[in-house]
Amino acid sequence: MDILLVEDHRLVADAMQVMLKEISPSSTITACYSTQHALSIVDSGRRFNLVLTDLLMPGIDGLGLLIGLKNRDKSVPVVIISGSDDDNHVRSAIENGASGFIPKTLPAAEVIAGLKVIVDGGSFFPERFTTSSLSAQRTERKEPHTTSGASIKLGRKQATVLQLMADGNSNKQISQIIGITEATVKYHTSQLFKLLDVKNRTSCVREAQQRGLINNFDQQTAKP
């Protein structure tokens, strides 16, 4: 089994590799210390059976990697590992197709048990997220998006750019996540401004939240 591990703290990465070897001794583990590096490896053509990524990292975070793999049509199971199990983070992971969300606060034995479930084709999330709630949340956001009031429709790329903008990513980071040029990101951004009749990113995100086009979490708008 080929595993891609993305973790910016090398001590944690080393500990995770030990756990992964307990689950699958014959596995090949490729460790990356940034999302940008991980995406460059994926873009080189490398294939993986499992991806594990830290959530909060400098630059592009773990959700950015999850979205990046999704936009590259990679069907590999992705597990988010985080020092926090905040409901908003877990919900975002679920909505973007993660196979698991494992808090770092869990005992090692539970982490290993959760990873074994995922490797066997299952999913593993904090107990408060039941099977029924997972299904409901995965279908909550559909693409292309439409509003209940004005008939604004967003294509898949526009919707992704909009959500990544709301998540605080810069144009450069969005281009790296989706795998398109920065000029194309700027084009999509300008089209979003026209559609929502706004003049800047902050107003664009606020208007999109009010219209229900993106998650209404506590997010910050990144610089262009």
C-alpha positions as CSV (number, residue, x, y, z in Angstrom):
1,M,0.0,0.0,0.0
2,D,1.3,3.4,-1.0
3,I,0.5,6.1,1.6
4,L,1.0,9.9,1.3
5,L,1.5,11.6,4.7
6,V,1.3,15.4,4.9
7,E,2.4,16.9,8.2
8,D,4.4,20.0,8.8
9,H,5.8,18.9,12.2
10,R,8.5,16.3,11.6
11,L,8.2,14.7,15.0
12,V,4.5,14.1,14.5
13,A,5.2,12.8,11.0
14,D,7.7,10.3,12.4
15,A,5.2,9.1,15.0
16,M,2.5,8.7,12.4
17,Q,4.8,6.7,10.2
18,V,5.4,4.3,13.1
19,M,1.6,3.9,13.5
20,L,1.1,3.3,9.8
21,K,3.8,0.6,9.8
22,E,1.9,-1.2,12.6
23,I,-1.2,-1.2,10.4
24,S,0.6,-2.2,7.2
25,P,4.2,-3.2,7.6
26,S,4.8,-3.6,3.9
27,S,3.4,-0.1,3.1
28,T,5.5,2.6,1.4
29,I,5.1,5.9,3.1
30,T,5.9,9.2,1.3
31,A,6.1,12.1,3.9
32,C,5.6,15.7,2.8
33,Y,5.9,18.7,5.0
34,S,3.6,21.1,3.1
35,T,0.5,20.8,1.0
36,Q,2.2,22.5,-1.9
37,H,4.8,19.7,-2.0
38,A,2.1,17.0,-1.7
39,L,0.2,18.4,-4.7
40,S,3.4,18.6,-6.8
41,I,4.0,14.9,-6.1
42,V,0.4,14.1,-7.1
43,D,0.7,16.2,-10.2
44,S,3.9,14.3,-11.1
45,G,1.7,11.2,-11.6
46,R,2.4,9.3,-8.4
47,R,-0.6,7.2,-7.2
48,F,-1.5,6.5,-3.6
49,N,-3.9,4.2,-1.8
50,L,-4.3,6.5,1.2
51,V,-3.7,10.1,2.0
52,L,-3.3,11.4,5.6
53,T,-3.0,15.1,6.1
54,D,-2.7,17.5,9.1
55,L,-5.5,20.1,9.1
56,L,-3.8,23.3,10.2
57,M,-0.6,24.0,8.3
58,P,1.1,27.1,7.0
59,G,0.0,28.1,3.5
60,I,-2.5,25.7,2.1
61,D,-4.2,23.7,4.8
62,G,-5.4,20.1,4.9
63,L,-8.9,21.0,3.6
64,G,-7.1,22.7,0.7
65,L,-5.3,19.4,-0.1
66,L,-8.6,17.5,0.1
67,I,-10.3,19.9,-2.3
68,G,-7.2,19.8,-4.6
69,L,-7.4,16.0,-4.8
70,K,-11.1,16.2,-5.4
71,N,-10.7,18.6,-8.3
72,R,-8.0,16.4,-9.8
73,D,-10.6,13.5,-9.7
74,K,-8.4,11.5,-7.4
75,S,-10.6,8.9,-5.7
76,V,-8.0,8.1,-3.0
77,P,-9.3,8.0,0.6
78,V,-8.2,11.1,2.5
79,V,-8.0,11.3,6.3
80,I,-7.8,14.6,8.1
81,I,-5.7,14.5,11.3
82,S,-6.1,17.5,13.6
83,G,-5.3,18.8,17.1
84,S,-8.9,20.1,17.1
85,D,-12.2,18.3,16.5
86,D,-14.2,21.6,16.0
87,D,-17.5,20.8,14.5
88,N,-17.0,23.3,11.6
89,H,-13.7,21.6,10.6
90,V,-15.2,18.1,10.8
91,R,-18.3,19.2,8.8
92,S,-16.1,20.8,6.1
93,A,-14.1,17.6,5.8
94,I,-17.2,15.5,5.5
95,E,-18.7,17.8,2.8
96,N,-15.6,17.7,0.8
97,G,-15.5,13.9,0.8
98,A,-13.0,13.0,3.5
99,S,-13.0,9.3,4.6
100,G,-12.1,10.2,8.1
101,F,-11.3,12.9,10.7
102,I,-9.0,11.8,13.5
103,P,-8.3,14.2,16.5
104,K,-4.7,14.0,17.7
105,T,-6.1,13.9,21.2
106,L,-7.2,10.3,20.7
107,P,-5.1,7.6,22.3
108,A,-2.7,5.9,19.9
109,A,-4.7,2.6,20.1
110,E,-7.9,4.4,18.9
111,V,-6.0,6.2,16.1
112,I,-4.7,2.9,14.9
113,A,-8.2,1.3,15.1
114,G,-9.7,4.2,13.2
115,L,-7.1,4.0,10.4
116,K,-7.6,0.3,10.1
117,V,-11.4,0.9,9.6
118,I,-10.5,3.4,6.8
119,V,-8.0,1.1,5.2
120,D,-10.6,-1.6,5.1
121,G,-12.9,0.8,3.1
122,G,-14.9,2.3,6.0
123,S,-15.0,5.8,7.5
124,F,-14.0,7.2,10.9
125,F,-15.2,10.4,12.4
126,P,-15.9,11.7,16.0
127,E,-18.7,9.7,17.6
128,R,-21.1,12.6,17.6
129,F,-21.2,12.5,13.8
130,T,-23.6,9.6,13.2
131,T,-24.0,7.6,10.0
132,S,-27.2,9.4,9.2
133,S,-25.7,12.9,9.8
134,L,-22.7,12.0,7.6
135,S,-25.0,11.2,4.7
136,A,-27.1,14.3,5.2
137,Q,-24.0,16.6,5.4
138,R,-22.3,15.1,2.4
139,T,-25.4,15.9,0.2
140,E,-26.0,19.3,1.8
141,R,-23.9,21.2,-0.7
142,K,-24.5,20.4,-4.4
143,E,-22.9,21.8,-7.5
144,P,-23.6,23.8,-9.5
145,H,-25.0,26.1,-6.7
146,T,-28.3,27.9,-7.1
147,T,-29.9,30.5,-4.9
148,S,-33.5,30.4,-3.7
149,G,-34.0,34.1,-4.6
150,A,-32.0,35.4,-7.5
151,S,-31.3,32.8,-10.2
152,I,-27.5,32.8,-9.9
153,K,-25.9,29.6,-11.0
154,L,-22.2,28.8,-10.4
155,G,-20.2,26.2,-12.3
156,R,-18.0,23.7,-10.5
157,K,-14.8,25.8,-10.8
158,Q,-16.5,29.0,-9.8
159,A,-18.1,27.4,-6.8
160,T,-14.7,25.9,-5.7
161,V,-12.9,29.3,-6.2
162,L,-15.6,31.0,-4.2
163,Q,-15.4,28.5,-1.3
164,L,-11.5,28.6,-1.3
165,M,-11.7,32.4,-1.3
166,A,-14.0,32.3,1.7
167,D,-11.6,29.9,3.4
168,G,-8.9,32.5,3.3
169,N,-6.8,31.3,0.4
170,S,-4.9,33.8,-1.9
171,N,-5.2,33.6,-5.7
172,K,-1.8,31.9,-5.8
173,Q,-2.9,29.3,-3.2
174,I,-6.2,28.7,-5.0
175,S,-4.3,28.1,-8.3
176,Q,-2.1,25.5,-6.6
177,I,-5.1,23.8,-5.0
178,I,-7.2,23.5,-8.1
179,G,-4.4,23.0,-10.5
180,I,-5.1,26.0,-12.8
181,T,-3.2,29.2,-13.5
182,E,-3.3,32.2,-11.3
183,A,-4.7,34.2,-14.3
184,T,-7.6,31.7,-14.5
185,V,-8.3,32.2,-10.8
186,K,-8.4,36.0,-11.4
187,Y,-10.8,35.5,-14.3
188,H,-13.2,33.4,-12.1
189,T,-12.9,35.9,-9.3
190,S,-13.9,38.8,-11.7
191,Q,-16.8,36.8,-12.9
192,L,-18.0,36.1,-9.4
193,F,-17.8,39.9,-8.7
194,K,-20.0,40.5,-11.7
195,L,-22.5,37.8,-10.7
196,L,-22.8,39.0,-7.1
197,D,-22.6,42.7,-8.1
198,V,-19.7,43.4,-5.7
199,K,-16.3,45.1,-6.0
200,N,-14.0,43.2,-3.7
201,R,-13.3,39.9,-2.0
202,T,-14.8,40.7,1.4
203,S,-18.1,41.9,-0.1
204,C,-18.1,38.8,-2.4
205,V,-17.7,36.4,0.4
206,R,-20.3,38.2,2.6
207,E,-22.8,38.3,-0.3
208,A,-22.3,34.6,-1.1
209,Q,-22.8,33.7,2.5
210,Q,-26.0,35.7,2.6
211,R,-27.3,33.9,-0.5
212,G,-26.3,30.5,0.9
213,L,-23.8,29.8,-1.8
214,I,-21.0,28.9,0.6
215,N,-20.6,27.6,4.2
216,N,-21.5,30.3,6.7
217,F,-18.6,29.6,9.1
218,D,-16.3,32.1,10.7
219,Q,-13.9,32.6,7.8
220,Q,-11.5,35.3,6.8
221,T,-10.9,36.6,3.3
222,A,-7.4,36.2,2.0
223,K,-5.5,38.8,0.1
224,P,-5.5,38.5,-3.7
